[in-house]
Amino acid sequence: MLGLMQDQPLLISGLIDFADKHHGDGEVVSRRVEGDIHRYTWSDVARRSRQVAHALDGLELGFSDRVATLAWNGYRHLELYFGVSGSGRVLHTINPRLHPDQIAWIANHAEDQVLCFDMSFLPIIQAVHSKCNTVKHWVALCDADKLPADSGIPNLISYEAWMAHQSTRYTWPVFDENTASSMCYTSGTTGHPKAALYSHRSTTLHAYAAALPDVMCISARDAILPVVPMFHVNAWGIPYSAALTGAKLVFPGPGMDGKSVYEMIENEGVTYAAGVPTVWQMLLTYMKPQGLKFSTLRRTVIGGSACPPAMIDAFRDEYNVEVLHAWGMTELSPLGTLCTLKNKHLKLPKDAQMKLLLKQGRAIYGVDMKIVNDAGQDQPHDGKAYGDLLVKGPWVVANYYKGEGSPLVTDKDGVHWFPTGDVATIDADGYMQITDRSKDVIKSGGEWISSIDIENIAVSHPAVLMAACIGVTHPKWDERPIVAVVKKPDAQVTREELLAFYEGKTAKWQIPDDVVFVDAIPIGATGKMLKTKLREQLKDYVLPHIG
């Protein structure tokens, strides 16, 4: 017997319709590429999203045709989120930090028909447009009078001119909720990236889950600053959750530096922000010398890579901001876990609470996870055993776009899981902690050393800005850890002082064998440290006691 409930598909158009009807006067504020501040409302977003849908219909795009973006976080990009997907097309956000050749390859692989871009990326478009074989229409996200006289891009049109005469009334099509809604390519460091192809159902469920109190706790009372780019797994789904709840959205545009981010937070009364550790490091580095404080910011979610304990301490102790440690992947839409305390933990001493908060957190409802050893055997959730982290759920990929390499593994019970490539522990309360990437684990004399632990200790030293730990060949122990360190401006610290700093903080055999001072650590397109490139830079390095 089936339930007698209405059957309505979960579609992204439903999110913007809800925001329009119930939170129409809610604010959306953007720092534009032009430098000024743009303000309007959720009703304006809905109205202009419908104009986008009409404009796409006018181009005679087919159902599920791909529309690409090369854009910062801003209101026009937000309109494309809803106008493209809502009309039955697929939004394809491209990372502008990639190499132009890789951008062209991705656009061709996705078979993009339209590419919309911010004018700050015109040089990239000029470099790649002749190589993008499937793109038929180029749209600059600007007013008509901002188009250059000779861009070199055939038939380039401005976004505002493209939309200007379109009707603001549009009936969103109704279709299967499993229809593709958007796509995002992984930031793989070897070979060509692969695309995760999200559905309307997966995106809507993810938006619901992200807004839950034990996840991002997003509400209509919040003013949210997603510093995480909209081209990075759809800004972690925040634009969709904001529409679902009616939260105020504050977009930083291209201004990702510490000063710009701080000014947006203060000027717009931001209560909640999201970004990767490198962004928050820039913010804290800007604030501390000037003695600045936050007047409204109370929560920030940090993901993309492990958040150093020193950063959590700084936000909490110096700025009264709660850090929500999160973990996810492009293949997970991206949220998998987020760290908040349970009721039984509230009376624990602060140091015991901190041990929990340093973990990546508990699985969000909809995501299941487990750890397995090299033989695929389940490992206990005791907080001690570690293994390869596997996940499954309704917003976890089942396959990559065009079926290029099945991402799933099958356990002994015939259940399909996605192997994350992370090594982790899970404790009895379900708190997961990433201990390393499987490719970054350091095996020394048969024993395992966490590069993340080594890095966290290094960045807790007051003179250290960034640190990356890698393993180097050793004739006796196979591998030994060394740590590459970037010092803070004007700070002084020696190799010997840093090595001594590890004493008492980790086992003696886990202390790095050397410290290598570098001017910078390679950072990837999504803000993560690129250890592959660091290893290339240090390929001729030899441990001092060996050389």
Wavefront OBJ file of the C-alpha trace (Angstrom):
o trace
v 0.000 0.000 0.000
v 1.330 3.429 -0.980
v 0.940 6.615 1.017
v -1.703 9.068 -0.092
v 0.479 12.166 -0.346
v 0.973 14.652 -3.155
v 3.772 13.791 -5.541
v 5.771 16.932 -6.307
v 9.305 16.699 -7.742
v 12.138 18.383 -5.861
v 13.285 21.023 -8.347
v 15.649 23.976 -7.991
v 12.955 26.266 -9.409
v 10.975 25.484 -6.272
v 13.719 27.022 -4.119
v 13.704 30.385 -5.878
v 9.897 30.447 -6.042
v 9.796 29.880 -2.280
v 12.336 32.640 -1.622
v 10.325 34.983 -3.863
v 6.989 34.240 -2.192
v 8.038 34.032 1.463
v 11.263 36.058 1.704
v 10.854 38.447 -1.208
v 12.281 41.482 0.594
v 15.329 39.611 1.898
v 18.567 41.257 0.821
v 21.221 40.035 -1.618
v 24.284 42.278 -1.568
v 27.245 41.998 -3.954
v 30.552 43.720 -4.446
v 30.648 43.951 -8.221
v 33.652 43.458 -10.468
v 33.217 47.160 -11.275
v 34.051 47.898 -7.626
v 30.731 49.254 -6.362
v 28.164 47.624 -4.067
v 24.964 46.276 -5.627
v 21.830 45.683 -3.543
v 18.537 44.037 -4.338
v 16.151 41.381 -3.008
v 15.223 37.726 -3.371
v 12.209 38.832 -5.431
v 14.608 40.594 -7.781
v 16.692 37.414 -8.039
v 13.553 35.439 -8.919
v 12.389 38.002 -11.479
v 15.737 38.160 -13.264
v 16.184 34.371 -13.093
v 12.964 34.069 -15.083
v 14.400 36.501 -17.619
v 17.504 34.292 -17.865
v 15.253 31.314 -18.613
v 13.533 33.243 -21.407
v 16.893 34.356 -22.808
v 18.095 30.737 -22.928
v 14.872 29.695 -24.639
v 15.581 32.413 -27.202
v 18.916 30.785 -27.992
v 16.980 27.584 -28.722
v 19.001 25.578 -26.215
v 17.837 22.023 -25.766
v 16.827 20.302 -22.539
v 19.961 19.475 -20.473
v 22.249 21.589 -22.677
v 25.174 22.945 -20.682
v 25.605 26.629 -19.804
v 29.021 27.457 -18.393
v 30.078 30.259 -16.053
v 33.462 31.787 -15.382
v 32.517 34.194 -12.627
v 33.051 35.437 -9.084
v 30.469 35.370 -6.298
v 27.846 37.917 -7.305
v 24.188 38.541 -8.061
v 24.382 37.812 -11.796
v 26.039 34.482 -11.099
v 23.246 33.739 -8.597
v 20.597 34.439 -11.248
v 22.259 31.912 -13.532
v 22.145 29.311 -10.739
v 18.348 29.403 -10.835
v 17.592 30.507 -14.404
v 19.760 27.846 -16.045
v 18.825 24.858 -13.881
v 15.218 25.936 -13.402
v 14.632 25.978 -17.159
v 15.919 22.422 -17.522
v 19.481 23.191 -18.601
v 22.682 22.258 -16.749
v 24.738 24.936 -15.004
v 28.469 24.288 -15.396
v 30.641 26.402 -13.096
v 34.268 26.553 -14.283
v 37.159 27.425 -12.001
v 38.962 30.478 -13.488
v 42.102 29.662 -11.519
v 42.795 26.695 -13.775
v 45.250 26.918 -16.652
v 43.604 28.232 -19.857
v 44.336 24.970 -21.677
v 42.545 23.066 -18.926
v 39.593 25.466 -19.048
v 39.263 24.867 -22.792
v 39.509 21.105 -22.306
v 36.781 21.180 -19.632
v 34.451 23.324 -21.759
v 34.868 20.933 -24.687
v 34.437 17.854 -22.533
v 31.238 19.265 -21.019
v 30.073 20.310 -24.504
v 29.122 23.753 -23.212
v 26.812 25.705 -25.529
v 26.926 29.069 -23.754
v 29.690 30.589 -21.638
v 28.918 33.538 -19.320
v 31.895 35.335 -17.790
v 32.858 38.284 -15.602
v 34.763 40.985 -17.443
v 37.785 40.476 -15.194
v 38.170 37.113 -16.958
v 38.107 38.566 -20.483
v 41.846 37.812 -20.976
v 41.154 34.140 -20.218
v 38.244 34.072 -22.656
v 40.381 35.734 -25.326
v 42.978 33.000 -24.812
v 40.555 30.061 -24.950
v 37.556 31.014 -27.101
v 39.048 29.714 -30.360
v 39.716 26.349 -28.667
v 36.201 25.926 -27.241
v 34.654 23.985 -30.082
v 31.104 23.614 -28.744
v 30.478 27.110 -27.327
v 28.129 29.023 -29.642
v 27.295 32.009 -27.468
v 29.546 34.238 -25.340
v 27.909 36.415 -22.687
v 29.815 39.051 -20.692
v 28.290 39.605 -17.240
v 28.097 43.384 -17.556
v 26.067 46.319 -18.880
v 26.055 46.939 -22.626
v 28.227 50.058 -22.296
v 30.937 48.036 -20.521
v 31.662 45.834 -23.541
v 35.032 46.618 -25.128
v 34.963 48.007 -28.657
v 37.002 45.092 -29.967
v 37.074 42.100 -27.643
v 38.142 39.641 -30.314
v 35.230 37.385 -29.246
v 32.780 36.792 -32.123
v 29.231 37.985 -31.432
v 29.970 38.820 -27.802
v 26.883 40.196 -26.040
v 26.386 41.782 -22.642
v 24.300 39.981 -20.033
v 22.113 43.026 -19.379
v 21.422 43.574 -23.091
v 20.703 39.851 -23.484
v 18.099 39.984 -20.698
v 16.765 43.545 -21.036
v 13.631 42.877 -23.070
v 12.803 39.425 -21.719
v 9.518 38.901 -19.916
v 9.634 38.654 -16.134
v 6.839 36.073 -16.224
v 7.894 32.475 -16.830
v 6.342 29.108 -16.072
v 9.076 26.813 -14.852
v 8.928 23.423 -16.572
v 8.135 20.359 -14.463
v 10.272 17.283 -15.039
v 11.866 14.309 -13.298
v 13.674 15.432 -10.134
v 16.589 13.170 -11.070
v 17.298 15.376 -14.087
v 20.811 16.864 -14.115
v 20.916 20.379 -12.658
v 24.577 21.369 -12.501
v 28.060 20.017 -12.903
v 31.434 20.643 -11.335
v 34.807 19.224 -12.324
v 37.168 17.841 -9.725
v 40.452 19.611 -9.046
v 42.492 16.505 -9.721
v 46.251 16.988 -9.753
v 46.977 14.124 -12.137
v 45.304 13.467 -15.471
v 42.197 15.248 -16.672
v 39.577 16.258 -14.091
v 36.279 14.377 -13.909
v 32.832 15.913 -13.602
v 30.292 15.333 -10.863
v 26.830 15.736 -12.367
v 24.333 16.823 -9.703
v 20.561 16.374 -9.958
v 17.687 18.604 -8.860
v 16.833 16.019 -6.213
v 20.369 15.731 -4.845
v 20.810 19.520 -4.788
v 17.521 20.152 -2.984
v 18.144 17.424 -0.404
v 21.644 18.812 0.152
v 20.167 22.300 0.653
v 17.773 20.946 3.284
v 20.530 19.038 5.077
v 23.025 21.919 5.041
v 20.515 24.206 6.765
v 19.951 21.825 9.710
v 20.894 23.096 13.212
v 23.707 20.553 13.602
v 25.079 21.411 10.162
v 25.350 25.022 8.946
v 22.345 26.150 11.038
v 21.197 28.591 8.357
v 18.078 30.675 9.020
v 16.248 33.820 7.901
v 17.998 35.611 10.790
v 21.411 35.137 9.199
v 23.475 37.328 6.921
v 25.787 34.886 5.126
v 29.094 35.647 3.439
v 30.168 32.724 1.227
v 33.842 33.460 0.634
v 34.111 29.961 -0.807
v 33.728 30.595 -4.557
v 30.529 29.826 -6.415
v 32.728 27.886 -8.870
v 33.891 25.621 -6.012
v 31.134 22.980 -5.666
v 28.426 25.649 -5.916
v 29.776 27.609 -2.931
v 29.203 24.485 -0.833
v 25.487 24.689 -1.665
v 25.006 27.897 0.354
v 23.102 29.795 -2.395
v 20.474 27.034 -2.435
v 20.209 26.833 1.362
v 19.947 30.620 1.558
v 17.014 30.594 -0.871
v 15.390 27.763 1.101
v 15.607 29.733 4.367
v 15.452 33.331 3.148
v 18.824 34.265 4.630
v 20.529 37.475 3.561
v 23.344 36.761 1.119
v 26.499 38.872 0.938
v 28.786 38.242 -2.031
v 32.420 39.424 -1.912
v 32.977 39.469 -5.686
v 36.685 39.309 -6.530
v 37.622 40.788 -3.139
v 38.999 37.752 -1.307
v 41.845 39.528 0.543
v 41.714 40.059 4.317
v 40.842 43.753 4.154
v 37.995 43.311 1.651
v 36.490 40.356 3.504
v 36.644 42.184 6.850
v 34.957 45.274 5.418
v 32.114 43.224 3.908
v 31.568 41.421 7.211
v 31.362 44.657 9.188
v 29.462 46.767 6.671
v 26.764 44.165 6.040
v 26.323 42.754 9.553
v 27.469 39.282 8.503
v 26.674 36.658 11.142
v 27.965 33.593 9.335
v 30.782 33.060 6.822
v 32.251 30.112 4.931
v 35.639 29.525 3.341
v 38.867 27.539 3.183
v 41.656 27.954 5.782
v 43.891 30.035 3.492
v 41.197 32.740 3.219
v 40.727 32.926 6.986
v 44.488 33.039 7.500
v 44.594 36.170 5.317
v 41.706 37.660 7.313
v 43.311 37.015 10.701
v 46.684 38.271 9.470
v 44.996 41.533 8.424
v 42.999 41.979 11.648
v 45.459 41.166 14.396
v 48.094 43.907 13.852
v 45.340 46.544 13.836
v 43.513 45.230 16.873
v 40.286 44.776 14.895
v 37.263 42.864 16.199
v 34.001 41.530 14.768
v 30.770 43.225 15.741
v 28.311 40.677 14.274
v 30.175 37.564 13.037
v 29.450 34.606 15.308
v 30.014 31.478 13.199
v 32.262 30.402 10.383
v 32.417 27.056 8.629
v 35.895 26.053 7.523
v 36.444 23.255 5.030
v 38.368 22.352 1.914
v 41.302 21.163 4.005
v 41.939 20.499 7.683
v 41.600 23.595 9.861
v 44.664 24.141 12.077
v 43.844 24.088 15.817
v 45.606 27.440 16.193
v 43.037 28.984 13.842
v 40.116 27.543 15.813
v 41.685 28.901 19.026
v 42.219 32.351 17.495
v 38.643 32.666 16.254
v 37.196 31.471 19.577
v 39.492 33.137 22.114
v 40.339 36.398 20.366
v 37.220 37.079 18.301
v 34.376 35.130 19.976
v 33.605 33.294 16.726
v 32.573 29.631 16.693
v 34.401 27.565 14.075
v 32.389 24.778 12.465
v 34.849 22.257 11.094
v 33.487 20.598 7.950
v 34.541 17.947 5.482
v 33.315 17.182 2.005
v 34.263 16.663 -1.626
v 33.128 17.654 -5.097
v 31.724 14.141 -5.378
v 29.591 14.773 -2.250
v 27.918 17.980 -3.451
v 30.067 18.667 -1.206
v 28.991 18.217 2.451
v 29.714 14.941 4.243
v 30.286 15.894 7.873
v 30.207 18.921 10.123
v 31.431 19.169 13.701
v 29.146 20.284 16.515
v 28.913 19.003 20.076
v 26.221 16.657 21.373
v 24.222 17.415 24.509
v 26.340 15.060 26.596
v 29.492 16.965 25.650
v 28.328 20.371 26.879
v 29.548 19.810 30.438
v 32.969 18.530 29.389
v 36.026 20.676 30.157
v 36.998 23.059 27.365
v 40.094 21.047 26.413
v 38.006 17.874 26.063
v 35.483 19.750 23.923
v 38.309 21.077 21.775
v 39.553 17.545 21.065
v 36.151 16.830 19.542
v 35.876 20.133 17.674
v 39.214 19.502 15.965
v 37.629 16.543 14.200
v 35.768 16.897 10.908
v 32.552 15.965 12.661
v 29.544 13.686 12.420
v 27.860 12.457 9.256
v 24.951 14.566 8.075
v 21.652 12.688 7.766
v 21.688 11.253 4.250
v 25.386 10.384 4.357
v 26.641 7.049 5.664
v 30.327 6.359 6.181
v 32.732 3.675 7.312
v 36.456 2.937 7.351
v 38.128 -0.156 5.920
v 41.646 -1.586 5.898
v 43.688 -2.451 2.820
v 41.804 -5.748 2.521
v 38.439 -3.946 2.504
v 37.534 -5.156 6.004
v 35.439 -2.854 8.185
v 37.379 -1.211 11.000
v 35.920 -0.440 14.434
v 34.537 2.996 15.246
v 36.638 3.421 18.355
v 38.513 6.609 17.522
v 41.775 4.665 17.326
v 41.568 2.351 14.325
v 42.109 4.125 11.045
v 41.320 3.142 7.498
v 40.213 4.296 4.074
v 37.050 6.387 4.342
v 34.049 5.208 2.288
v 30.736 7.080 1.961
v 27.338 6.696 0.330
v 24.174 8.749 0.150
v 21.634 10.550 -2.094
v 23.999 13.408 -2.921
v 27.098 11.227 -3.440
v 28.137 10.476 -7.033
v 27.254 7.105 -8.507
v 29.357 7.742 -11.599
v 31.293 10.499 -13.330
v 30.002 12.417 -16.340
v 30.421 10.321 -19.507
v 31.155 7.319 -17.310
v 34.873 7.917 -17.195
v 36.045 5.527 -14.523
v 33.538 4.073 -12.091
v 34.164 5.744 -8.734
v 32.439 3.118 -6.593
v 33.651 0.035 -4.729
v 31.464 -2.855 -3.589
v 31.729 -4.322 -0.091
v 31.210 -7.950 0.930
v 27.459 -7.345 1.309
v 27.165 -6.037 -2.243
v 26.680 -2.432 -1.131
v 28.243 0.302 -3.297
v 30.433 2.931 -1.603
v 32.433 5.903 -2.834
v 36.135 5.714 -1.807
v 37.086 9.246 -0.748
v 40.860 8.838 -0.878
v 41.031 10.019 2.738
v 42.362 8.057 5.697
v 40.296 8.589 8.824
v 39.204 7.429 12.269
v 35.611 7.346 13.516
v 34.836 7.285 17.241
v 31.926 5.671 19.105
v 29.878 8.898 18.909
v 30.312 9.051 15.130
v 32.918 11.827 15.030
v 35.146 11.369 12.003
v 38.673 12.735 11.826
v 40.707 12.919 8.644
v 44.221 11.824 9.461
v 45.612 12.135 5.952
v 45.022 11.741 2.267
v 45.838 8.165 1.299
v 48.484 9.482 -1.101
v 50.057 11.662 1.621
v 50.360 9.092 4.421
v 53.958 8.755 5.587
v 55.060 5.202 6.416
v 58.179 5.209 8.581
v 59.578 1.850 9.579
v 56.190 0.271 9.060
v 54.530 2.844 11.314
v 52.117 5.474 10.081
v 52.638 9.241 10.563
v 49.918 11.840 9.917
v 51.160 14.745 7.834
v 48.178 16.797 9.072
v 49.277 16.418 12.699
v 52.783 17.578 11.796
v 51.407 20.616 9.951
v 49.030 21.566 12.762
v 51.833 21.690 15.300
v 53.982 23.805 12.987
v 51.299 26.430 12.322
v 50.629 26.757 16.061
v 54.090 28.353 16.357
v 53.679 32.151 16.403
v 56.272 32.650 13.651
v 54.736 30.213 11.140
v 52.246 31.298 8.481
v 51.870 28.025 6.549
v 53.313 24.533 6.750
v 53.197 21.410 4.597
v 54.562 18.012 5.610
v 55.793 15.465 3.080
v 57.684 12.207 3.301
v 61.187 11.813 1.870
v 63.109 8.650 1.143
v 65.176 7.180 3.979
v 67.529 4.155 3.587
v 66.528 2.591 6.917
v 62.990 3.769 7.636
v 61.697 3.914 4.011
v 60.257 7.382 4.626
v 60.762 10.187 7.117
v 58.720 13.393 7.463
v 60.038 16.861 6.761
v 58.045 20.079 7.056
v 58.185 22.977 4.585
v 57.472 26.250 6.367
v 56.506 29.768 5.288
v 57.342 32.306 7.994
v 55.061 35.203 8.860
v 56.244 38.607 7.611
v 59.115 39.922 9.749
v 59.020 36.806 11.970
v 62.208 34.974 12.888
v 62.566 31.316 13.787
v 65.322 28.763 13.216
v 65.197 25.152 12.146
v 66.380 24.078 15.597
v 63.740 26.154 17.367
v 60.941 24.656 15.298
v 62.124 21.086 15.797
v 62.361 21.733 19.549
v 58.815 23.107 19.431
v 57.573 19.586 18.560
v 58.944 18.052 21.751
v 56.169 16.948 24.077
v 53.522 17.578 21.415
v 53.946 14.320 19.509
v 55.887 11.075 19.816
v 59.622 11.532 19.310
v 59.721 9.225 16.298
v 57.014 11.365 14.632
v 58.975 14.624 14.942
v 60.110 15.767 11.459
v 63.704 15.103 10.556
v 64.104 18.567 9.066
v 62.531 21.973 8.488
v 62.810 23.537 5.041
v 62.012 27.245 4.840
v 60.288 28.255 1.596
v 58.936 31.525 0.236
v 55.577 29.971 -0.599
v 53.753 26.661 -0.615
v 51.985 25.814 -3.905
v 48.237 26.390 -3.636
v 45.730 24.784 -5.989
v 42.714 26.263 -7.718
v 40.449 25.597 -4.730
v 42.817 26.856 -2.042
v 44.333 23.514 -1.078
v 48.061 22.923 -0.680
v 49.515 21.069 -3.669
v 51.899 18.571 -2.140
v 52.547 17.019 -5.544
v 54.102 20.295 -6.701
v 55.928 20.710 -3.411
v 57.454 17.271 -3.866
v 58.557 18.294 -7.355
v 60.180 21.446 -5.987
v 62.018 19.406 -3.355
v 62.830 16.414 -5.571
v 66.567 16.952 -5.105
v 66.284 17.334 -1.333
v 68.367 14.939 0.785
v 68.051 14.599 4.552
v 71.002 16.351 6.284
v 72.200 13.281 8.210
v 72.145 11.232 4.990
v 73.638 13.718 2.536
l 1 2 3 4 5 6 7 8 9 10 11 12 13 14 15 16 17 18 19 20 21 22 23 24 25 26 27 28 29 30 31 32 33 34 35 36 37 38 39 40 41 42 43 44 45 46 47 48 49 50 51 52 53 54 55 56 57 58 59 60 61 62 63 64 65 66 67 68 69 70 71 72 73 74 75 76 77 78 79 80 81 82 83 84 85 86 87 88 89 90 91 92 93 94 95 96 97 98 99 100 101 102 103 104 105 106 107 108 109 110 111 112 113 114 115 116 117 118 119 120 121 122 123 124 125 126 127 128 129 130 131 132 133 134 135 136 137 138 139 140 141 142 143 144 145 146 147 148 149 150 151 152 153 154 155 156 157 158 159 160 161 162 163 164 165 166 167 168 169 170 171 172 173 174 175 176 177 178 179 180 181 182 183 184 185 186 187 188 189 190 191 192 193 194 195 196 197 198 199 200 201 202 203 204 205 206 207 208 209 210 211 212 213 214 215 216 217 218 219 220 221 222 223 224 225 226 227 228 229 230 231 232 233 234 235 236 237 238 239 240 241 242 243 244 245 246 247 248 249 250 251 252 253 254 255 256 257 258 259 260 261 262 263 264 265 266 267 268 269 270 271 272 273 274 275 276 277 278 279 280 281 282 283 284 285 286 287 288 289 290 291 292 293 294 295 296 297 298 299 300 301 302 303 304 305 306 307 308 309 310 311 312 313 314 315 316 317 318 319 320 321 322 323 324 325 326 327 328 329 330 331 332 333 334 335 336 337 338 339 340 341 342 343 344 345 346 347 348 349 350 351 352 353 354 355 356 357 358 359 360 361 362 363 364 365 366 367 368 369 370 371 372 373 374 375 376 377 378 379 380 381 382 383 384 385 386 387 388 389 390 391 392 393 394 395 396 397 398 399 400 401 402 403 404 405 406 407 408 409 410 411 412 413 414 415 416 417 418 419 420 421 422 423 424 425 426 427 428 429 430 431 432 433 434 435 436 437 438 439 440 441 442 443 444 445 446 447 448 449 450 451 452 453 454 455 456 457 458 459 460 461 462 463 464 465 466 467 468 469 470 471 472 473 474 475 476 477 478 479 480 481 482 483 484 485 486 487 488 489 490 491 492 493 494 495 496 497 498 499 500 501 502 503 504 505 506 507 508 509 510 511 512 513 514 515 516 517 518 519 520 521 522 523 524 525 526 527 528 529 530 531 532 533 534 535 536 537 538 539 540 541 542 543 544 545 546 547
